[in-house]
Amino acid sequence: MARERLCKVCGGWHDLDEPWPSECYPRKRDMRTGPTPYIISDTMDGVQSQLDGKIYESKSALRKTYREAGVIELGNDAPVTPKPKPIPDRAAIETALKHAAQKTGLLD
């Protein structure tokens, strides 16, 4: 009894005892759409700068004004302010250590 498998490329049935037809091997799809697929353009639709109010059509020109002013550019993320570190209570720490030492008998 011959074993057959349905081909996903041509839609026909192929005998598994025979070599698989070369034209039915799956082809790797090329995801690139042209000769320069991975270039990110510097141009964009006109955007008004939040810094000086001018309209910029170049990403690099807009970011240059931000860098010169010392401004940090954020994306769509909400700004996050870092939490201040708590100031340790040295007196409470010292008291706790003395108490622990007395309970263990290390300090007599």
N, CA, C and O atoms as a MOPAC input file, in Angstrom:
PM7 MOZYME 1SCF
protein

 N      0.84800 1    -1.16600 1     0.00000 1
 C      0.00000 1     0.00000 1     0.00000 1
 C      0.90100 1     1.23700 1     0.00000 1
 O      1.80500 1     1.35600 1     0.82600 1
 N      0.65000 1     2.13200 1    -0.91200 1
 C      1.46500 1     3.33000 1    -1.05200 1
 C      1.01600 1     4.37900 1    -0.04200 1
 O     -0.17600 1     4.60300 1     0.16500 1
 N      2.00800 1     5.01400 1     0.58100 1
 C      1.70300 1     6.10900 1     1.49400 1
 C      1.82700 1     7.41100 1     0.72200 1
 O      2.78500 1     7.62200 1    -0.02100 1
 N      0.84900 1     8.27400 1     0.90800 1
 C      0.83900 1     9.54900 1     0.19900 1
 C      0.64600 1    10.68400 1     1.18600 1
 O      0.10700 1    10.50400 1     2.27800 1
 N      1.09700 1    11.85000 1     0.77400 1
 C      0.92100 1    13.04700 1     1.59400 1
 C      0.47100 1    14.18700 1     0.70000 1
 O      0.92200 1    14.31800 1    -0.43800 1
 N     -0.43700 1    15.02300 1     1.23800 1
 C     -0.93700 1    16.17700 1     0.50500 1
 C      0.14700 1    17.25100 1     0.48900 1
 O      0.70800 1    17.59700 1     1.52800 1
 N      0.42800 1    17.76300 1    -0.68200 1
 C      1.45400 1    18.79800 1    -0.85200 1
 C      0.84000 1    20.16800 1    -0.59700 1
 O     -0.19100 1    20.51100 1    -1.17500 1
 N      1.48500 1    20.95900 1     0.28300 1
 C      0.99300 1    22.30200 1     0.58700 1
 C      1.33000 1    23.30100 1    -0.51300 1
 O      0.74200 1    24.38100 1    -0.57300 1
 N      2.27800 1    22.94400 1    -1.38900 1
 C      2.69600 1    23.86200 1    -2.44400 1
 C      1.80400 1    23.73200 1    -3.67000 1
 O      1.24800 1    24.72400 1    -4.14300 1
 N      1.66200 1    22.49400 1    -4.19600 1
 C      0.88100 1    22.32500 1    -5.42600 1
 C     -0.53900 1    21.83500 1    -5.16400 1
 O     -1.38200 1    21.89700 1    -6.06000 1
 N     -0.82300 1    21.34700 1    -3.94900 1
 C     -2.16400 1    20.88200 1    -3.62100 1
 C     -2.44200 1    19.45600 1    -4.05100 1
 O     -3.55000 1    18.96000 1    -3.84700 1
 N     -1.46000 1    18.78200 1    -4.64200 1
 C     -1.64800 1    17.39500 1    -5.07500 1
 C     -1.11600 1    16.41500 1    -4.04600 1
 O     -0.54100 1    16.80700 1    -3.03000 1
 N     -1.32000 1    15.11000 1    -4.33100 1
 C     -0.84300 1    14.05300 1    -3.44800 1
 C      0.44200 1    13.48800 1    -4.01600 1
 O      0.53900 1    13.25300 1    -5.22000 1
 N      1.44900 1    13.26400 1    -3.14700 1
 C      2.72900 1    12.71300 1    -3.57300 1
 C      2.99900 1    11.42400 1    -2.81700 1
 O      2.73800 1    11.31500 1    -1.61900 1
 N      3.53100 1    10.44900 1    -3.55000 1
 C      3.89200 1     9.16200 1    -2.98100 1
 C      5.14000 1     9.34300 1    -2.11200 1
 O      6.14900 1     9.87200 1    -2.57900 1
 N      5.07500 1     8.90800 1    -0.85200 1
 C      6.19800 1     9.08500 1     0.06500 1
 C      7.34400 1     8.11500 1    -0.22700 1
 O      8.45700 1     8.31500 1     0.25800 1
 N      7.08700 1     7.08100 1    -1.00500 1
 C      8.15200 1     6.15400 1    -1.36600 1
 C      9.01700 1     6.70700 1    -2.49700 1
 O     10.11200 1     6.20300 1    -2.74900 1
 N      8.53000 1     7.73500 1    -3.17100 1
 C      9.26900 1     8.38500 1    -4.26100 1
 C      9.92700 1     9.65700 1    -3.72900 1
 O      9.48200 1    10.18900 1    -2.71200 1
 N     10.97900 1    10.16000 1    -4.38900 1
 C     11.57800 1    11.42500 1    -3.96600 1
 C     10.56900 1    12.56600 1    -4.11400 1
 O      9.79000 1    12.60100 1    -5.06600 1
 N     10.59800 1    13.48600 1    -3.16800 1
 C      9.68400 1    14.63200 1    -3.20000 1
 C     10.03800 1    15.50200 1    -4.39300 1
 O     11.22200 1    15.77100 1    -4.59600 1
 N      9.08000 1    15.96000 1    -5.19700 1
 C      9.37700 1    16.79300 1    -6.36200 1
 C     10.05900 1    18.10300 1    -5.95400 1
 O      9.63400 1    18.76300 1    -5.00600 1
 N     11.09900 1    18.46200 1    -6.66600 1
 C     11.87100 1    19.65700 1    -6.30700 1
 C     11.03800 1    20.93000 1    -6.41600 1
 O     11.25400 1    21.87800 1    -5.66100 1
 N     10.08600 1    20.96000 1    -7.35200 1
 C      9.26500 1    22.16300 1    -7.49400 1
 C      8.26400 1    22.31300 1    -6.35000 1
 O      7.63000 1    23.36000 1    -6.21900 1
 N      8.11400 1    21.27600 1    -5.52000 1
 C      7.16500 1    21.33500 1    -4.40900 1
 C      7.83900 1    21.58500 1    -3.06300 1
 O      7.16800 1    21.57200 1    -2.03100 1
 N      9.14600 1    21.80900 1    -3.05500 1
 C      9.79700 1    22.18100 1    -1.80200 1
 C      9.34300 1    23.57900 1    -1.41800 1
 O      9.25400 1    24.45500 1    -2.27900 1
 N      9.05300 1    23.80500 1    -0.13900 1
 C      8.62100 1    25.14900 1     0.25800 1
 C      9.74600 1    26.16300 1     0.05400 1
 O     10.90400 1    25.89400 1     0.37700 1
 N      9.40400 1    27.28900 1    -0.46600 1
 C     10.37200 1    28.35700 1    -0.70500 1
 C     10.35900 1    29.30500 1     0.47700 1
 O      9.30300 1    29.60100 1     1.03500 1
 N     11.53400 1    29.77900 1     0.85700 1
 C     11.59800 1    30.79500 1     1.89400 1
 C     11.13900 1    32.10300 1     1.29000 1
 O     11.60800 1    32.53100 1     0.23600 1
 N     10.20500 1    32.72400 1     1.99200 1
 C      9.69900 1    34.00300 1     1.49600 1
 C     10.67600 1    35.09800 1     1.86000 1
 O     11.15500 1    35.16400 1     2.99200 1
 N     10.96700 1    35.94500 1     0.91500 1
 C     11.83600 1    37.08100 1     1.15000 1
 C     10.97600 1    38.22100 1     1.65100 1
 O     10.11800 1    38.71800 1     0.92200 1
 N     11.19500 1    38.64300 1     2.88800 1
 C     10.36700 1    39.67100 1     3.50000 1
 C     10.74800 1    41.06900 1     3.01400 1
 O     10.01000 1    42.02600 1     3.24600 1
 N     11.88700 1    41.19100 1     2.34700 1
 C     12.29500 1    42.50900 1     1.86700 1
 C     11.44900 1    42.91100 1     0.67400 1
 O     11.02100 1    42.06100 1    -0.10700 1
 N     11.21200 1    44.18600 1     0.53900 1
 C     10.35300 1    44.66000 1    -0.53500 1
 C     11.12000 1    45.37700 1    -1.63300 1
 O     10.54000 1    45.72000 1    -2.66300 1
 N     12.37800 1    45.60500 1    -1.44100 1
 C     13.13900 1    46.31600 1    -2.45300 1
 C     14.62300 1    46.15500 1    -2.22200 1
 O     15.04100 1    45.37700 1    -1.36500 1
 N     15.43200 1    46.89200 1    -2.98700 1
 C     16.87200 1    46.72600 1    -2.85500 1
 C     17.43700 1    47.31800 1    -1.56000 1
 O     18.53400 1    46.93200 1    -1.15300 1
 N     16.73500 1    48.23200 1    -0.90300 1
 C     17.20500 1    48.81700 1     0.35600 1
 C     16.09500 1    48.72300 1     1.39900 1
 O     15.44800 1    49.72600 1     1.70100 1
 N     15.86600 1    47.52800 1     1.95400 1
 C     14.69800 1    47.34200 1     2.79700 1
 C     14.81400 1    47.86900 1     4.22000 1
 O     13.79300 1    48.10900 1     4.86500 1
 N     16.03200 1    48.05700 1     4.72900 1
 C     16.17600 1    48.36000 1     6.14000 1
 C     16.62400 1    49.78900 1     6.39500 1
 O     17.29900 1    50.04500 1     7.39200 1
 N     16.27600 1    50.70600 1     5.54500 1
 C     16.65200 1    52.10200 1     5.70800 1
 C     15.49600 1    52.84700 1     6.34800 1
 O     14.35400 1    52.76300 1     5.89700 1
 N     15.81200 1    53.57800 1     7.40900 1
 C     14.80400 1    54.40900 1     8.06600 1
 C     15.01200 1    55.83300 1     7.57500 1
 O     16.10800 1    56.38100 1     7.68900 1
 N     13.99100 1    56.41300 1     7.04600 1
 C     14.08100 1    57.73600 1     6.45000 1
 C     14.20800 1    58.81800 1     7.52200 1
 O     13.68500 1    58.67500 1     8.62700 1
 N     14.90400 1    59.89400 1     7.18400 1
 C     15.04500 1    61.03600 1     8.08600 1
 C     13.87800 1    62.00500 1     7.92600 1
 O     13.65300 1    62.85300 1     8.78900 1
 N     13.15000 1    61.88500 1     6.84800 1
 C     12.03900 1    62.81900 1     6.60800 1
 C     10.77000 1    62.32500 1     7.28600 1
 O     10.58500 1    61.12700 1     7.50100 1
 N      9.90500 1    63.26800 1     7.61500 1
 C      8.62300 1    62.95200 1     8.23100 1
 C      7.65200 1    64.07400 1     7.90000 1
 O      8.06200 1    65.13200 1     7.42000 1
 N      6.39000 1    63.85200 1     8.14900 1
 C      5.41400 1    64.92500 1     7.98300 1
 C      5.75700 1    66.03000 1     8.97200 1
 O      6.35700 1    65.77500 1    10.01600 1
 N      5.38100 1    67.23300 1     8.64500 1
 C      5.70900 1    68.36700 1     9.50500 1
 C      5.23300 1    68.17700 1    10.93400 1
 O      4.06700 1    67.86700 1    11.17700 1
 N      6.15600 1    68.36800 1    11.88500 1
 C      5.85800 1    68.22100 1    13.30200 1
 C      6.26200 1    69.50300 1    14.00300 1
 O      7.34800 1    70.03100 1    13.76500 1
 N      5.39100 1    70.00500 1    14.86500 1
 C      5.71300 1    71.21800 1    15.60600 1
 C      6.51600 1    70.84100 1    16.84700 1
 O      6.12100 1    69.97100 1    17.62300 1
 N      7.63900 1    71.50900 1    17.01300 1
 C      8.50500 1    71.24900 1    18.14800 1
 C      7.86500 1    71.76800 1    19.42800 1
 O      7.31300 1    72.86800 1    19.44700 1
 N      7.93700 1    70.99300 1    20.48100 1
 C      7.43000 1    71.42000 1    21.78100 1
 C      8.39700 1    72.40600 1    22.43800 1
 O      8.04500 1    73.07700 1    23.40800 1
 N      9.60400 1    72.48900 1    21.90700 1
 C     10.62600 1    73.36100 1    22.48700 1
 C     10.53700 1    74.78300 1    21.96000 1
 O     10.46200 1    75.73000 1    22.74300 1
 N     10.54300 1    74.94500 1    20.62900 1
 C     10.57000 1    76.29500 1    20.05900 1
 C      9.35900 1    76.62600 1    19.18600 1
 O      9.24700 1    77.75400 1    18.70500 1
 N      8.45600 1    75.67800 1    18.97300 1
 C      7.24200 1    75.94200 1    18.21700 1
 C      7.41000 1    75.91000 1    16.71200 1
 O      6.43000 1    76.09400 1    15.99100 1
 N      8.61500 1    75.68200 1    16.20800 1
 C      8.84600 1    75.62300 1    14.75700 1
 C      8.37900 1    74.27900 1    14.21400 1
 O      8.27700 1    73.29600 1    14.94700 1
 N      8.09700 1    74.25800 1    12.90400 1
 C      7.70500 1    73.03300 1    12.21400 1
 C      8.96100 1    72.38900 1    11.63000 1
 O      9.73000 1    73.04100 1    10.92300 1
 N      9.16300 1    71.09700 1    11.93200 1
 C     10.32300 1    70.36000 1    11.42800 1
 C      9.84700 1    69.20200 1    10.56800 1
 O      8.86900 1    68.53100 1    10.90000 1
 N     10.54800 1    68.97000 1     9.45500 1
 C     10.27000 1    67.82000 1     8.59300 1
 C     11.44100 1    66.84900 1     8.58100 1
 O     11.43500 1    65.87300 1     7.83100 1
 N     12.43600 1    67.11100 1     9.40100 1
 C     13.60500 1    66.25100 1     9.51700 1
 C     13.74500 1    65.80800 1    10.96800 1
 O     13.76700 1    66.63600 1    11.87800 1
 N     13.84000 1    64.50300 1    11.17700 1
 C     13.98400 1    63.97600 1    12.52900 1
 C     15.29300 1    64.43500 1    13.15700 1
 O     15.33500 1    64.80200 1    14.33100 1
 N     16.36000 1    64.41000 1    12.36400 1
 C     17.66500 1    64.77900 1    12.91600 1
 C     17.72700 1    66.25900 1    13.28400 1
 O     18.35100 1    66.61300 1    14.28500 1
 N     17.09300 1    67.13100 1    12.49800 1
 C     17.09100 1    68.56300 1    12.82100 1
 C     16.30800 1    68.82500 1    14.10300 1
 O     16.71500 1    69.65100 1    14.92000 1
 N     15.19500 1    68.13400 1    14.28200 1
 C     14.39700 1    68.28800 1    15.49600 1
 C     15.18200 1    67.80800 1    16.70900 1
 O     15.20700 1    68.48600 1    17.73600 1
 N     15.82100 1    66.65100 1    16.60200 1
 C     16.56700 1    66.10200 1    17.72700 1
 C     17.81100 1    66.92400 1    18.04100 1
 O     18.26300 1    66.96600 1    19.18500 1
 N     18.36500 1    67.58100 1    17.01400 1
 C     19.52400 1    68.44500 1    17.23800 1
 C     19.14900 1    69.61300 1    18.14800 1
 O     19.90900 1    69.96600 1    19.04900 1
 N     17.97600 1    70.21300 1    17.91600 1
 C     17.54100 1    71.31700 1    18.77800 1
 C     17.29000 1    70.82500 1    20.19900 1
 O     17.55700 1    71.54700 1    21.15900 1
 N     16.78100 1    69.60400 1    20.34200 1
 C     16.56200 1    69.03900 1    21.67400 1
 C     17.89300 1    68.82900 1    22.39700 1
 O     18.03200 1    69.17700 1    23.56900 1
 N     18.87300 1    68.25500 1    21.68600 1
 C     20.18300 1    68.01000 1    22.30200 1
 C     20.85100 1    69.30800 1    22.73700 1
 O     21.41200 1    69.38600 1    23.83000 1
 N     20.79200 1    70.33300 1    21.87600 1
 C     21.42100 1    71.61300 1    22.19400 1
 C     20.78400 1    72.26400 1    23.41400 1
 O     21.45900 1    72.96500 1    24.16700 1
 N     19.48200 1    72.03500 1    23.61300 1
 C     18.79100 1    72.62200 1    24.75700 1
 C     18.89100 1    71.74400 1    26.00400 1
 O     18.46600 1    72.15000 1    27.08600 1
 N     19.45300 1    70.54000 1    25.85500 1
 C     19.57500 1    69.63300 1    26.98700 1
 C     18.27500 1    68.94900 1    27.36600 1
 O     18.09800 1    68.52500 1    28.50800 1
 N     17.36400 1    68.84200 1    26.40300 1
 C     16.05500 1    68.23700 1    26.64700 1
 C     16.13000 1    66.75300 1    26.32400 1
 O     16.81400 1    66.35000 1    25.38300 1
 N     15.42700 1    65.94200 1    27.10400 1
 C     15.35000 1    64.50200 1    26.85000 1
 C     14.04900 1    64.22100 1    26.11700 1
 O     12.97000 1    64.58700 1    26.58500 1
 N     14.15500 1    63.56700 1    24.96200 1
 C     12.96900 1    63.23500 1    24.16500 1
 C     12.40400 1    61.90200 1    24.62800 1
 O     13.12200 1    60.90600 1    24.71000 1
 N     11.10500 1    61.89300 1    24.93000 1
 C     10.42300 1    60.66900 1    25.32900 1
 C      9.47100 1    60.24700 1    24.22800 1
 O      9.00900 1    61.07900 1    23.44700 1
 N      9.17900 1    58.97100 1    24.16300 1
 C      8.21000 1    58.47300 1    23.19400 1
 C      6.81100 1    58.57800 1    23.75900 1
 O      6.45300 1    59.58900 1    24.36200 1
 N      6.01900 1    57.53700 1    23.56600 1
 C      4.65000 1    57.52600 1    24.05000 1
 C      4.55300 1    57.09200 1    25.50700 1
 O      3.46600 1    57.09500 1    26.08500 1
 N      5.67700 1    56.72100 1    26.09800 1
 C      5.66700 1    56.27500 1    27.48000 1
 C      5.41000 1    57.44700 1    28.41400 1
 O      5.82500 1    58.57500 1    28.14700 1
 N      4.72600 1    57.16700 1    29.50000 1
 C      4.49600 1    58.19700 1    30.50200 1
 C      5.81400 1    58.48000 1    31.22000 1
 O      6.56800 1    57.54800 1    31.49900 1
 N      6.10300 1    59.73100 1    31.52100 1
 C      7.34400 1    60.02700 1    32.22600 1
 C      7.33800 1    59.40600 1    33.62000 1
 O      6.32400 1    59.41600 1    34.31800 1
 N      8.45800 1    58.88100 1    33.99700 1
 C      8.58600 1    58.22200 1    35.28600 1
 C      9.60000 1    58.99500 1    36.11800 1
 O     10.73700 1    59.20700 1    35.69500 1
 N      9.18300 1    59.40800 1    37.28700 1
 C     10.12300 1    60.07300 1    38.19100 1
 C     10.64200 1    59.03400 1    39.16500 1
 O      9.85900 1    58.27300 1    39.73400 1
 N     11.93900 1    58.99400 1    39.36300 1
 C     12.48700 1    57.98100 1    40.27300 1
 C     12.07000 1    58.26400 1    41.71100 1
 O     11.99400 1    59.41700 1    42.13500 1
 N     11.80200 1    57.19100 1    42.45500 1
 C     11.42600 1    57.33800 1    43.85500 1
 C     12.67300 1    57.70300 1    44.65700 1
 O     13.73800 1    57.12600 1    44.43800 1
 N     12.55200 1    58.65600 1    45.58400 1
 C     13.72400 1    58.99100 1    46.40000 1
 C     14.06600 1    57.83700 1    47.33600 1
 O     13.18300 1    57.15400 1    47.85400 1
 N     15.35500 1    57.63700 1    47.53900 1
 C     15.78300 1    56.57800 1    48.44100 1
 C     15.49200 1    57.00400 1    49.87900 1
 O     15.73100 1    58.15400 1    50.24700 1
 N     14.98000 1    56.08600 1    50.68500 1
 C     14.71700 1    56.45000 1    52.07000 1
 C     16.03500 1    56.66200 1    52.83100 1
 O     17.03200 1    55.98300 1    52.58400 1
 N     16.00600 1    57.60500 1    53.74300 1
 C     17.19700 1    57.88100 1    54.55600 1
 C     17.16900 1    56.91900 1    55.73800 1
 O     16.19800 1    56.89600 1    56.49400 1
 N     18.22300 1    56.12500 1    55.90300 1
 C     18.21700 1    55.15000 1    57.00100 1
 C     18.29200 1    55.84500 1    58.36700 1
 O     19.00300 1    56.83400 1    58.54100 1
 N     17.55300 1    55.31000 1    59.30800 1
 C     17.56500 1    55.82000 1    60.67800 1
 C     18.68700 1    55.09500 1    61.42400 1
 O     18.50500 1    53.98000 1    61.91200 1
 N     19.83500 1    55.74100 1    61.50400 1
 C     21.02100 1    55.11900 1    62.09600 1
 C     20.81200 1    54.76300 1    63.57500 1
 O     21.27500 1    53.72300 1    64.04300 1
 N     20.12700 1    55.61800 1    64.28200 1
 C     19.90700 1    55.35800 1    65.71000 1
 C     19.05100 1    54.11700 1    65.90300 1
 O     19.32800 1    53.30800 1    66.78900 1
 N     18.01000 1    53.95400 1    65.08300 1
 C     17.13700 1    52.78000 1    65.19400 1
 C     17.89500 1    51.51000 1    64.82800 1
 O     17.69200 1    50.46300 1    65.44400 1
 N     18.76600 1    51.59900 1    63.82700 1
 C     19.56300 1    50.43300 1    63.42800 1
 C     20.49600 1    50.02600 1    64.56400 1
 O     20.61200 1    48.84500 1    64.88800 1
 N     21.15700 1    51.00900 1    65.16400 1
 C     22.09600 1    50.72900 1    66.25100 1
 C     21.37600 1    50.11400 1    67.45000 1
 O     21.88800 1    49.18700 1    68.07700 1
 N     20.19400 1    50.62900 1    67.76300 1
 C     19.40500 1    50.09300 1    68.87700 1
 C     18.99500 1    48.65300 1    68.59200 1
 O     19.08500 1    47.80100 1    69.47600 1
 N     18.55000 1    48.37200 1    67.38300 1
 C     18.13300 1    47.01700 1    67.01100 1
 C     19.30700 1    46.04000 1    67.07800 1
 O     19.14400 1    44.90500 1    67.52700 1
 N     20.48700 1    46.47500 1    66.63500 1
 C     21.66300 1    45.60600 1    66.69100 1
 C     22.06500 1    45.31300 1    68.13000 1
 O     22.40100 1    44.17500 1    68.45600 1
 N     22.03600 1    46.33700 1    69.00400 1
 C     22.37400 1    46.12300 1    70.40700 1
 C     21.37500 1    45.17400 1    71.06200 1
 O     21.76200 1    44.30200 1    71.84000 1
 N     20.10500 1    45.34100 1    70.75100 1
 C     19.06800 1    44.48400 1    71.30500 1
 C     19.28700 1    43.03800 1    70.86200 1
 O     19.18500 1    42.12100 1    71.67700 1
 N     19.58900 1    42.82400 1    69.57600 1
 C     19.81600 1    41.46900 1    69.06300 1
 C     21.05900 1    40.85200 1    69.70700 1
 O     21.06100 1    39.66500 1    70.03600 1
 N     22.10000 1    41.63700 1    69.88500 1
 C     23.32900 1    41.13300 1    70.48400 1
 C     23.10500 1    40.72900 1    71.93400 1
 O     23.65700 1    39.73000 1    72.39500 1
 N     22.29500 1    41.50300 1    72.65600 1
 C     21.99900 1    41.15900 1    74.05000 1
 C     21.16800 1    39.89200 1    74.14100 1
 O     21.36700 1    39.09400 1    75.05700 1
 N     20.23500 1    39.68700 1    73.20600 1
 C     19.39500 1    38.48500 1    73.23500 1
 C     20.22200 1    37.23000 1    72.93600 1
 O     19.94100 1    36.15700 1    73.47100 1
 N     21.23100 1    37.36500 1    72.09000 1
 C     22.03200 1    36.18900 1    71.74100 1
 C     23.16500 1    35.97200 1    72.73300 1
 O     23.83400 1    34.94000 1    72.68900 1
 N     23.38200 1    36.90500 1    73.60200 1
 C     24.44100 1    36.75200 1    74.60000 1
 C     25.79600 1    37.19300 1    74.10300 1
 O     26.79200 1    36.95700 1    74.78600 1
 N     25.87900 1    37.81400 1    72.96500 1
 C     27.16500 1    38.28000 1    72.42500 1
 C     27.64500 1    39.53100 1    73.13000 1
 O     28.84100 1    39.82100 1    73.14500 1
 N     26.73200 1    40.26200 1    73.70500 1
 C     27.09100 1    41.50600 1    74.35600 1
 C     26.68500 1    41.42100 1    75.81500 1
 O     25.49800 1    41.49500 1    76.13200 1
 N     27.64600 1    41.26800 1    76.70100 1
 C     27.32700 1    41.18000 1    78.14200 1
 C     28.04300 1    42.25100 1    78.89400 1
 O     27.90600 1    42.34600 1    80.11400 1

